[in-house]
Amino acid sequence: MKIGIYGGSFNPIHNGHIYMAKFIVDYLKLDKLIVIPVGTPSHRKNTLADATMRLKMCKIAFENEKKIEVSDIETKSKDISFTYDTLLKIIETYPGNEYFEIIGEDSGEYFHKWKNYKEILKLAKVVVLQREGYSTILKDSNLLQVKNPFLNFSSTRVREAILNEESIENMVPKEVAEFIKVNKLYKK
């Protein structure tokens, strides 16, 4: 099987994330894409919405996608989340497959500074999605740069819109917007 691993803060998940997830399933002809909201991030202060809430939003966003599953592998852990450790857990859960670690070019720019990045490249193909204004420094035969459409979406913009009491209906699925509203997420 070809298994993709798509981690991120998803704070909140937005239409750009959803589009890219579907795009990469088709582009790589994946059998399964595992979406993994980060638990405790290794690379920034934890200013994220509650992990359980971000996990639920991801599950809502992908509930009708047969090839996409959402995993709580990081959100249920109290440890700092490192891609290498999560990849090892995925390989243990789904042994003997071909693995694709999906990252954005914003992460690709500093991938060479990630914990055990050389081992990640031995265990999986690292697939870098283009993001405007970024470029991947590292070159490796197991690092694939994808020519994908640029989408003008960001979680930061969604959170700003919520704070400014602007509509987010074109940025997130309506069920996710409703979940955010009901749970009063991203309000000061």
N, CA and C atoms as a LAMMPS dump frame, in Angstrom:
ITEM: TIMESTEP
0
ITEM: NUMBER OF ATOMS
564
ITEM: BOX BOUNDS ff ff ff
-5.0000000000000000e+02 5.0000000000000000e+02
-5.0000000000000000e+02 5.0000000000000000e+02
-5.0000000000000000e+02 5.0000000000000000e+02
ITEM: ATOMS id mol type element x y z
1 1 1 N 0.83 -1.191 0
2 1 2 C 0 0 0
3 1 3 C 0.874 1.253 0
4 2 1 N 0.351 2.294 -0.603
5 2 2 C 1.002 3.604 -0.574
6 2 3 C 0.268 4.455 0.459
7 3 1 N 0.997 4.816 1.528
8 3 2 C 0.39 5.546 2.646
9 3 3 C 1.027 6.923 2.774
10 4 1 N 0.188 7.947 2.723
11 4 2 C 0.643 9.312 2.931
12 4 3 C 0.401 9.733 4.369
13 5 1 N 1.281 10.57 4.883
14 5 2 C 1.172 11.074 6.249
15 5 3 C 1.209 12.604 6.149
16 6 1 N 0.118 13.23 6.571
17 6 2 C -0.036 14.68 6.415
18 6 3 C -0.279 15.279 7.791
19 7 1 N 0.789 15.761 8.415
20 7 2 C 0.686 16.353 9.742
21 7 3 C 0.631 17.866 9.662
22 8 1 N 0.143 18.455 10.719
23 8 2 C 0.089 19.906 10.782
24 8 3 C -0.647 20.359 12.024
25 9 1 N -0.646 21.66 12.253
26 9 2 C -1.367 22.168 13.423
27 9 3 C -2.872 22.184 13.162
28 10 1 N -3.272 22.429 11.912
29 10 2 C -4.696 22.479 11.552
30 10 3 C -5.452 23.329 12.577
31 11 1 N -5.012 24.589 12.695
32 11 2 C -5.45 25.48 13.765
33 11 3 C -6.135 26.739 13.234
34 12 1 N -7.305 26.632 12.578
35 12 2 C -8.084 25.424 12.303
36 12 3 C -7.78 24.867 10.908
37 13 1 N -8.343 23.686 10.638
38 13 2 C -8.273 23.145 9.289
39 13 3 C -9.077 24.059 8.375
40 14 1 N -8.583 24.274 7.167
41 14 2 C -9.288 25.154 6.223
42 14 3 C -9.356 24.497 4.844
43 15 1 N -10.026 25.175 3.925
44 15 2 C -10.255 24.607 2.594
45 15 3 C -8.964 24.33 1.83
46 16 1 N -7.909 25.08 2.106
47 16 2 C -6.617 24.813 1.47
48 16 3 C -6.052 23.473 1.903
49 17 1 N -6.111 23.179 3.206
50 17 2 C -5.662 21.873 3.704
51 17 3 C -6.455 20.749 3.041
52 18 1 N -7.751 20.936 2.978
53 18 2 C -8.639 19.895 2.446
54 18 3 C -8.357 19.668 0.961
55 19 1 N -8.222 20.764 0.214
56 19 2 C -7.914 20.647 -1.208
57 19 3 C -6.592 19.907 -1.406
58 20 1 N -5.552 20.302 -0.656
59 20 2 C -4.235 19.683 -0.813
60 20 3 C -4.25 18.206 -0.432
61 21 1 N -5.015 17.848 0.582
62 21 2 C -5.117 16.441 0.975
63 21 3 C -5.706 15.613 -0.176
64 22 1 N -6.789 16.095 -0.752
65 22 2 C -7.414 15.381 -1.877
66 22 3 C -6.485 15.373 -3.097
67 23 1 N -5.836 16.512 -3.344
68 23 2 C -4.908 16.631 -4.469
69 23 3 C -3.791 15.598 -4.355
70 24 1 N -3.19 15.48 -3.161
71 24 2 C -2.029 14.597 -3.008
72 24 3 C -2.438 13.125 -3.069
73 25 1 N -3.643 12.796 -2.608
74 25 2 C -4.145 11.414 -2.747
75 25 3 C -4.191 11.045 -4.223
76 26 1 N -4.736 11.944 -5.047
77 26 2 C -4.824 11.685 -6.489
78 26 3 C -3.453 11.737 -7.158
79 27 1 N -2.665 12.743 -6.833
80 27 2 C -1.363 12.957 -7.469
81 27 3 C -0.427 11.771 -7.246
82 28 1 N -0.372 11.276 -6.016
83 28 2 C 0.524 10.16 -5.681
84 28 3 C -0.159 8.795 -5.799
85 29 1 N -1.46 8.81 -6.118
86 29 2 C -2.254 7.569 -6.185
87 29 3 C -2.134 6.782 -4.876
88 30 1 N -2.366 7.501 -3.773
89 30 2 C -2.256 6.897 -2.443
90 30 3 C -3.444 5.972 -2.176
91 31 1 N -3.175 4.922 -1.425
92 31 2 C -4.25 4.046 -0.943
93 31 3 C -4.88 4.634 0.309
94 32 1 N -4.074 5.38 1.061
95 32 2 C -4.549 5.964 2.314
96 32 3 C -3.728 7.205 2.614
97 33 1 N -4.409 8.237 3.103
98 33 2 C -3.735 9.428 3.616
99 33 3 C -4.154 9.572 5.072
100 34 1 N -3.158 9.631 5.956
101 34 2 C -3.427 9.792 7.378
102 34 3 C -3.155 11.248 7.751
103 35 1 N -4.204 11.943 8.168
104 35 2 C -4.1 13.334 8.589
105 35 3 C -3.85 13.329 10.096
106 36 1 N -2.774 14.013 10.524
107 36 2 C -2.363 13.956 11.923
108 36 3 C -2.216 15.365 12.5
109 37 1 N -3.233 15.828 13.242
110 37 2 C -3.061 17.106 13.944
111 37 3 C -1.969 16.97 15.013
112 38 1 N -1.101 17.979 15.099
113 38 2 C -0.009 17.941 16.066
114 38 3 C -0.568 18.003 17.489
115 39 1 N 0.113 17.301 18.378
116 39 2 C -0.241 17.37 19.794
117 39 3 C 0.481 18.564 20.401
118 40 1 N 1.653 18.323 20.957
119 40 2 C 2.498 19.384 21.497
120 40 3 C 3.591 19.647 20.473
121 41 1 N 3.561 20.803 19.805
122 41 2 C 4.516 21.056 18.722
123 41 3 C 5.938 21.215 19.23
124 42 1 N 6.885 20.759 18.394
125 42 2 C 8.297 20.856 18.759
126 42 3 C 8.91 22.179 18.327
127 43 1 N 8.274 22.871 17.396
128 43 2 C 8.918 24.001 16.739
129 43 3 C 8.346 25.367 17.09
130 44 1 N 7.376 25.42 17.999
131 44 2 C 6.831 26.733 18.361
132 44 3 C 6.165 26.645 19.725
133 45 1 N 5.911 27.797 20.296
134 45 2 C 5.162 27.82 21.546
135 45 3 C 3.766 27.291 21.267
136 46 1 N 3.226 26.586 22.228
137 46 2 C 1.911 25.991 22.003
138 46 3 C 0.812 27.024 22.233
139 47 1 N 0.483 27.726 21.169
140 47 2 C -0.596 28.716 21.199
141 47 3 C -1.782 28.187 20.392
142 48 1 N -1.848 26.879 20.28
143 48 2 C -2.876 26.242 19.466
144 48 3 C -4.17 26.061 20.248
145 49 1 N -5.269 25.953 19.514
146 49 2 C -6.529 25.558 20.147
147 49 3 C -6.334 24.16 20.722
148 50 1 N -7.171 23.794 21.658
149 50 2 C -7.102 22.488 22.299
150 50 3 C -6.979 21.376 21.245
151 51 1 N -6.081 20.425 21.503
152 51 2 C -5.822 19.341 20.546
153 51 3 C -7.078 18.55 20.213
154 52 1 N -7.926 18.303 21.21
155 52 2 C -9.162 17.547 20.978
156 52 3 C -10.074 18.291 20.009
157 53 1 N -10.134 19.597 20.133
158 53 2 C -10.96 20.413 19.231
159 53 3 C -10.41 20.387 17.809
160 54 1 N -9.098 20.512 17.658
161 54 2 C -8.496 20.488 16.325
162 54 3 C -8.675 19.119 15.673
163 55 1 N -8.57 18.061 16.477
164 55 2 C -8.804 16.703 15.98
165 55 3 C -10.245 16.555 15.487
166 56 1 N -11.194 17.041 16.269
167 56 2 C -12.613 16.947 15.873
168 56 3 C -12.887 17.714 14.59
169 57 1 N -12.281 18.907 14.447
170 57 2 C -12.483 19.683 13.216
171 57 3 C -11.955 18.927 11.997
172 58 1 N -10.81 18.263 12.157
173 58 2 C -10.255 17.469 11.051
174 58 3 C -11.177 16.301 10.709
175 59 1 N -11.711 15.649 11.732
176 59 2 C -12.623 14.525 11.489
177 59 3 C -13.885 15.003 10.761
178 60 1 N -14.389 16.165 11.144
179 60 2 C -15.557 16.737 10.47
180 60 3 C -15.212 17.01 9.003
181 61 1 N -14.053 17.604 8.759
182 61 2 C -13.657 18.002 7.405
183 61 3 C -13.495 16.814 6.459
184 62 1 N -13.062 15.669 6.983
185 62 2 C -12.759 14.521 6.121
186 62 3 C -13.717 13.347 6.302
187 63 1 N -14.847 13.557 6.98
188 63 2 C -15.718 12.435 7.31
189 63 3 C -16.243 11.675 6.09
190 64 1 N -16.326 12.293 4.928
191 64 2 C -16.85 11.609 3.744
192 64 3 C -15.77 11.198 2.748
193 65 1 N -14.52 11.264 3.163
194 65 2 C -13.407 10.9 2.274
195 65 3 C -12.932 9.482 2.603
196 66 1 N -13.172 8.55 1.703
197 66 2 C -12.856 7.141 1.947
198 66 3 C -11.354 6.861 2.114
199 67 1 N -10.509 7.581 1.398
200 67 2 C -9.069 7.309 1.446
201 67 3 C -8.33 8.154 2.474
202 68 1 N -9.07 9.005 3.2
203 68 2 C -8.428 9.895 4.172
204 68 3 C -8.951 9.566 5.567
205 69 1 N -8.018 9.286 6.476
206 69 2 C -8.405 9.071 7.871
207 69 3 C -7.671 10.065 8.751
208 70 1 N -8.282 10.4 9.86
209 70 2 C -7.689 11.347 10.805
210 70 3 C -7.232 10.552 12.021
211 71 1 N -5.997 10.781 12.428
212 71 2 C -5.4 10.03 13.53
213 71 3 C -5.168 10.906 14.756
214 72 1 N -5.387 10.313 15.926
215 72 2 C -5.116 10.994 17.196
216 72 3 C -3.752 10.603 17.764
217 73 1 N -2.899 10.035 16.938
218 73 2 C -1.6 9.517 17.378
219 73 3 C -0.761 10.57 18.11
220 74 1 N -0.859 11.834 17.709
221 74 2 C -0.1 12.892 18.386
222 74 3 C -0.931 13.612 19.438
223 75 1 N -2.213 13.821 19.169
224 75 2 C -3.03 14.59 20.119
225 75 3 C -3.259 13.834 21.415
226 76 1 N -3.207 12.505 21.386
227 76 2 C -3.419 11.739 22.625
228 76 3 C -2.143 11.585 23.447
229 77 1 N -1.012 11.979 22.871
230 77 2 C 0.269 11.862 23.559
231 77 3 C 0.59 13.133 24.331
232 78 1 N 1.224 12.979 25.47
233 78 2 C 1.665 14.13 26.269
234 78 3 C 3.071 14.576 25.852
235 79 1 N 3.749 13.757 25.039
236 79 2 C 5.112 14.069 24.611
237 79 3 C 5.11 15.135 23.519
238 80 1 N 6.25 15.796 23.358
239 80 2 C 6.421 16.721 22.233
240 80 3 C 6.361 15.898 20.951
241 81 1 N 5.663 16.432 19.962
242 81 2 C 5.483 15.72 18.694
243 81 3 C 6.648 15.986 17.749
244 82 1 N 7.317 14.912 17.354
245 82 2 C 8.358 14.974 16.336
246 82 3 C 7.945 14.062 15.194
247 83 1 N 8.102 14.533 13.968
248 83 2 C 7.709 13.766 12.785
249 83 3 C 8.361 12.389 12.776
250 84 1 N 9.638 12.312 13.117
251 84 2 C 10.363 11.039 13.099
252 84 3 C 9.682 10.007 14.006
253 85 1 N 9.334 10.407 15.222
254 85 2 C 8.707 9.48 16.167
255 85 3 C 7.333 9.036 15.665
256 86 1 N 6.571 9.975 15.117
257 86 2 C 5.245 9.647 14.588
258 86 3 C 5.373 8.703 13.401
259 87 1 N 6.341 8.945 12.527
260 87 2 C 6.563 8.072 11.375
261 87 3 C 6.872 6.649 11.831
262 88 1 N 7.696 6.496 12.853
263 88 2 C 7.997 5.159 13.373
264 88 3 C 6.733 4.464 13.882
265 89 1 N 5.857 5.217 14.556
266 89 2 C 4.598 4.639 15.049
267 89 3 C 3.689 4.224 13.897
268 90 1 N 3.641 5.027 12.842
269 90 2 C 2.823 4.697 11.668
270 90 3 C 3.356 3.427 10.999
271 91 1 N 4.679 3.343 10.853
272 91 2 C 5.291 2.157 10.237
273 91 3 C 5.003 0.91 11.078
274 92 1 N 5.019 1.067 12.394
275 92 2 C 4.716 -0.056 13.29
276 92 3 C 3.248 -0.479 13.146
277 93 1 N 2.355 0.49 12.982
278 93 2 C 0.92 0.21 12.848
279 93 3 C 0.588 -0.363 11.479
280 94 1 N 1.246 0.128 10.44
281 94 2 C 1.008 -0.296 9.052
282 94 3 C 2.336 -0.768 8.445
283 95 1 N 2.871 -1.924 8.894
284 95 2 C 4.191 -2.354 8.423
285 95 3 C 4.188 -2.794 6.951
286 96 1 N 5.362 -2.665 6.343
287 96 2 C 5.572 -3.211 5.007
288 96 3 C 4.949 -2.437 3.869
289 97 1 N 4.792 -1.143 4.029
290 97 2 C 4.191 -0.316 2.992
291 97 3 C 5.185 0.727 2.49
292 98 1 N 4.754 1.491 1.495
293 98 2 C 5.53 2.618 0.996
294 98 3 C 4.943 3.872 1.642
295 99 1 N 5.809 4.711 2.253
296 99 2 C 5.343 5.848 3.045
297 99 3 C 5.755 7.166 2.394
298 100 1 N 4.852 8.132 2.476
299 100 2 C 5.069 9.456 1.917
300 100 3 C 4.756 10.486 2.992
301 101 1 N 5.769 11.207 3.45
302 101 2 C 5.595 12.259 4.454
303 101 3 C 5.304 13.551 3.702
304 102 1 N 4.112 14.104 3.879
305 102 2 C 3.673 15.284 3.147
306 102 3 C 3.943 16.532 3.993
307 103 1 N 4.694 17.481 3.435
308 103 2 C 4.961 18.725 4.148
309 103 3 C 4.779 19.908 3.193
310 104 1 N 4.561 21.073 3.753
311 104 2 C 4.507 22.295 2.961
312 104 3 C 5.899 22.861 2.779
313 105 1 N 6.061 23.685 1.764
314 105 2 C 7.371 24.257 1.484
315 105 3 C 7.841 25.177 2.61
316 106 1 N 6.9 25.702 3.409
317 106 2 C 7.305 26.491 4.569
318 106 3 C 8.089 25.609 5.538
319 107 1 N 7.722 24.33 5.66
320 107 2 C 8.485 23.376 6.471
321 107 3 C 9.7 22.849 5.709
322 108 1 N 9.547 22.715 4.403
323 108 2 C 10.638 22.226 3.565
324 108 3 C 11.863 23.122 3.631
325 109 1 N 11.63 24.399 3.868
326 109 2 C 12.718 25.372 3.938
327 109 3 C 13.693 25.055 5.084
328 110 1 N 13.168 24.463 6.171
329 110 2 C 14.059 24.141 7.3
330 110 3 C 14.016 22.649 7.655
331 111 1 N 13.593 21.811 6.708
332 111 2 C 13.515 20.365 6.946
333 111 3 C 14.857 19.788 7.404
334 112 1 N 15.961 20.327 6.879
335 112 2 C 17.29 19.841 7.243
336 112 3 C 17.627 20.074 8.722
337 113 1 N 16.761 20.809 9.442
338 113 2 C 16.972 21.041 10.878
339 113 3 C 16.051 20.167 11.74
340 114 1 N 15.207 19.37 11.105
341 114 2 C 14.279 18.513 11.853
342 114 3 C 15.027 17.401 12.573
343 115 1 N 14.441 16.944 13.667
344 115 2 C 14.991 15.803 14.405
345 115 3 C 15.058 14.589 13.461
346 116 1 N 16.247 14.006 13.328
347 116 2 C 16.477 12.778 12.552
348 116 3 C 15.998 12.885 11.099
349 117 1 N 16.199 14.045 10.476
350 117 2 C 15.688 14.229 9.111
351 117 3 C 16.283 13.23 8.118
352 118 1 N 17.543 12.843 8.314
353 118 2 C 18.161 11.87 7.394
354 118 3 C 17.481 10.505 7.511
355 119 1 N 17.084 10.129 8.726
356 119 2 C 16.382 8.859 8.925
357 119 3 C 14.978 8.92 8.325
358 120 1 N 14.338 10.085 8.446
359 120 2 C 13.016 10.255 7.833
360 120 3 C 13.12 9.993 6.33
361 121 1 N 14.158 10.536 5.704
362 121 2 C 14.355 10.356 4.265
363 121 3 C 14.658 8.907 3.885
364 122 1 N 15.18 8.126 4.82
365 122 2 C 15.416 6.697 4.553
366 122 3 C 14.129 5.89 4.683
367 123 1 N 13.244 6.322 5.57
368 123 2 C 12.014 5.573 5.858
369 123 3 C 10.854 5.932 4.933
370 124 1 N 10.871 7.157 4.398
371 124 2 C 9.738 7.633 3.599
372 124 3 C 10.23 8.597 2.528
373 125 1 N 9.428 8.725 1.502
374 125 2 C 9.643 9.815 0.556
375 125 3 C 9.04 11.059 1.202
376 126 1 N 9.776 12.141 1.193
377 126 2 C 9.266 13.397 1.734
378 126 3 C 8.748 14.216 0.554
379 127 1 N 7.46 14.492 0.584
380 127 2 C 6.788 15.181 -0.513
381 127 3 C 6.536 16.621 -0.082
382 128 1 N 7.121 17.566 -0.82
383 128 2 C 7.026 18.975 -0.463
384 128 3 C 6.034 19.67 -1.394
385 129 1 N 4.971 20.209 -0.802
386 129 2 C 3.974 20.972 -1.546
387 129 3 C 4.431 22.428 -1.631
388 130 1 N 4.334 23.002 -2.815
389 130 2 C 4.733 24.396 -3.019
390 130 3 C 3.907 25.342 -2.163
391 131 1 N 4.571 26.354 -1.623
392 131 2 C 3.883 27.471 -0.965
393 131 3 C 4.528 28.746 -1.436
394 132 1 N 3.702 29.701 -1.766
395 132 2 C 4.205 30.965 -2.293
396 132 3 C 5.125 31.643 -1.281
397 133 1 N 6.273 32.074 -1.768
398 133 2 C 7.212 32.792 -0.915
399 133 3 C 8.216 31.904 -0.206
400 134 1 N 8.201 30.61 -0.475
401 134 2 C 9.118 29.676 0.193
402 134 3 C 9.87 28.861 -0.849
403 135 1 N 10.992 28.285 -0.432
404 135 2 C 11.707 27.348 -1.292
405 135 3 C 12.439 26.336 -0.42
406 136 1 N 12.532 25.112 -0.934
407 136 2 C 13.186 24.036 -0.202
408 136 3 C 14.677 24.067 -0.493
409 137 1 N 15.488 24.085 0.557
410 137 2 C 16.939 24.176 0.417
411 137 3 C 17.541 22.794 0.14
412 138 1 N 17.11 21.801 0.889
413 138 2 C 17.696 20.463 0.837
414 138 3 C 17.362 19.768 -0.477
415 139 1 N 18.33 19.093 -1.042
416 139 2 C 18.114 18.273 -2.24
417 139 3 C 18.442 16.836 -1.853
418 140 1 N 17.556 15.91 -2.188
419 140 2 C 17.755 14.497 -1.865
420 140 3 C 16.888 13.681 -2.821
421 141 1 N 17.357 12.488 -3.175
422 141 2 C 16.588 11.659 -4.111
423 141 3 C 15.251 11.209 -3.514
424 142 1 N 15.129 11.228 -2.201
425 142 2 C 13.867 10.844 -1.556
426 142 3 C 13.016 12.054 -1.17
427 143 1 N 13.409 13.219 -1.651
428 143 2 C 12.629 14.429 -1.414
429 143 3 C 12.014 14.856 -2.755
430 144 1 N 10.691 14.809 -2.831
431 144 2 C 9.984 15.12 -4.067
432 144 3 C 9.3 16.47 -3.949
433 145 1 N 9.569 17.358 -4.876
434 145 2 C 8.89 18.645 -4.889
435 145 3 C 7.75 18.578 -5.89
436 146 1 N 6.561 18.913 -5.427
437 146 2 C 5.346 18.794 -6.224
438 146 3 C 4.949 20.164 -6.762
439 147 1 N 4.576 20.189 -8.022
440 147 2 C 4.041 21.412 -8.632
441 147 3 C 2.529 21.4 -8.426
442 148 1 N 2.089 21.993 -7.357
443 148 2 C 0.671 22.049 -7.023
444 148 3 C 0.173 23.482 -7.175
445 149 1 N -1.144 23.655 -7.269
446 149 2 C -1.673 25.021 -7.343
447 149 3 C -1.382 25.793 -6.051
448 150 1 N -1.158 27.089 -6.174
449 150 2 C -1.035 27.941 -4.991
450 150 3 C -2.438 28.325 -4.549
451 151 1 N -2.722 28.149 -3.284
452 151 2 C -4.029 28.512 -2.741
453 151 3 C -3.84 29.613 -1.707
454 152 1 N -4.724 30.566 -1.718
455 152 2 C -4.598 31.703 -0.821
456 152 3 C -5.411 31.477 0.459
457 153 1 N -5.012 30.465 1.216
458 153 2 C -5.679 30.148 2.476
459 153 3 C -4.623 30.045 3.559
460 154 1 N -4.974 30.421 4.775
461 154 2 C -4.092 30.165 5.912
462 154 3 C -4.933 30.116 7.177
463 155 1 N -4.485 29.315 8.117
464 155 2 C -5.158 29.247 9.415
465 155 3 C -5.091 30.593 10.118
466 156 1 N -3.976 31.302 9.945
467 156 2 C -3.824 32.626 10.549
468 156 3 C -4.93 33.553 10.061
469 157 1 N -5.193 33.533 8.76
470 157 2 C -6.239 34.396 8.184
471 157 3 C -7.614 34.017 8.721
472 158 1 N -7.876 32.713 8.886
473 158 2 C -9.165 32.265 9.445
474 158 3 C -9.317 32.797 10.867
475 159 1 N -8.272 32.664 11.681
476 159 2 C -8.336 33.134 13.073
477 159 3 C -8.53 34.649 13.128
478 160 1 N -7.835 35.376 12.249
479 160 2 C -7.994 36.841 12.207
480 160 3 C -9.432 37.214 11.845
481 161 1 N -10 36.509 10.881
482 161 2 C -11.387 36.787 10.473
483 161 3 C -12.345 36.562 11.641
484 162 1 N -12.135 35.489 12.4
485 162 2 C -12.991 35.199 13.555
486 162 3 C -12.869 36.312 14.591
487 163 1 N -11.639 36.73 14.887
488 163 2 C -11.417 37.809 15.857
489 163 3 C -12.086 39.109 15.425
490 164 1 N -12.081 39.346 14.104
491 164 2 C -12.671 40.567 13.558
492 164 3 C -14.157 40.412 13.222
493 165 1 N -14.709 39.266 13.633
494 165 2 C -16.126 38.951 13.408
495 165 3 C -16.506 39.036 11.927
496 166 1 N -15.575 38.581 11.068
497 166 2 C -15.822 38.49 9.632
498 166 3 C -16.259 37.069 9.301
499 167 1 N -16.872 36.904 8.162
500 167 2 C -17.326 35.581 7.722
501 167 3 C -16.13 34.693 7.367
502 168 1 N -16.228 33.425 7.739
503 168 2 C -15.205 32.452 7.347
504 168 3 C -15.806 31.391 6.415
505 169 1 N -17.01 31.649 5.921
506 169 2 C -17.723 30.623 5.152
507 169 3 C -17.007 30.209 3.866
508 170 1 N -16.167 31.056 3.282
509 170 2 C -15.424 30.668 2.08
510 170 3 C -14.053 30.076 2.396
511 171 1 N -13.702 30.038 3.695
512 171 2 C -12.378 29.555 4.082
513 171 3 C -12.385 28.155 4.68
514 172 1 N -13.498 27.77 5.292
515 172 2 C -13.606 26.458 5.941
516 172 3 C -14.95 25.834 5.552
517 173 1 N -15.057 24.486 5.639
518 173 2 C -16.366 23.866 5.385
519 173 3 C -17.4 24.398 6.38
520 174 1 N -18.656 24.448 5.963
521 174 2 C -19.691 25.032 6.835
522 174 3 C -19.823 24.281 8.157
523 175 1 N -19.599 22.967 8.143
524 175 2 C -19.68 22.187 9.388
525 175 3 C -18.549 22.572 10.349
526 176 1 N -17.382 22.868 9.802
527 176 2 C -16.255 23.31 10.63
528 176 3 C -16.533 24.71 11.175
529 177 1 N -17.079 25.592 10.337
530 177 2 C -17.434 26.948 10.787
531 177 3 C -18.435 26.875 11.942
532 178 1 N -19.412 25.996 11.823
533 178 2 C -20.427 25.828 12.871
534 178 3 C -19.779 25.3 14.158
535 179 1 N -18.866 24.343 14.027
536 179 2 C -18.163 23.784 15.182
537 179 3 C -17.37 24.883 15.896
538 180 1 N -16.678 25.709 15.115
539 180 2 C -15.901 26.818 15.69
540 180 3 C -16.824 27.768 16.447
541 181 1 N -17.964 28.09 15.842
542 181 2 C -18.911 29.026 16.451
543 181 3 C -19.496 28.454 17.746
544 182 1 N -19.978 27.222 17.695
545 182 2 C -20.601 26.587 18.864
546 182 3 C -19.624 26.477 20.025
547 183 1 N -18.352 26.176 19.697
548 183 2 C -17.343 25.988 20.749
549 183 3 C -16.57 27.257 21.077
550 184 1 N -16.972 28.384 20.451
551 184 2 C -16.361 29.688 20.73
552 184 3 C -14.838 29.66 20.607
553 185 1 N -14.355 29.005 19.546
554 185 2 C -12.921 28.908 19.324
555 185 3 C -12.378 30.185 18.682
556 186 1 N -11.138 30.478 18.996
557 186 2 C -10.371 31.583 18.413
558 186 3 C -10.912 32.964 18.752
559 187 1 N -11.642 33.051 19.852
560 187 2 C -12.091 34.355 20.366
561 187 3 C -11.159 34.729 21.498
562 188 1 N -10.958 36.011 21.675
563 188 2 C -10.114 36.467 22.802
564 188 3 C -10.884 36.411 24.083
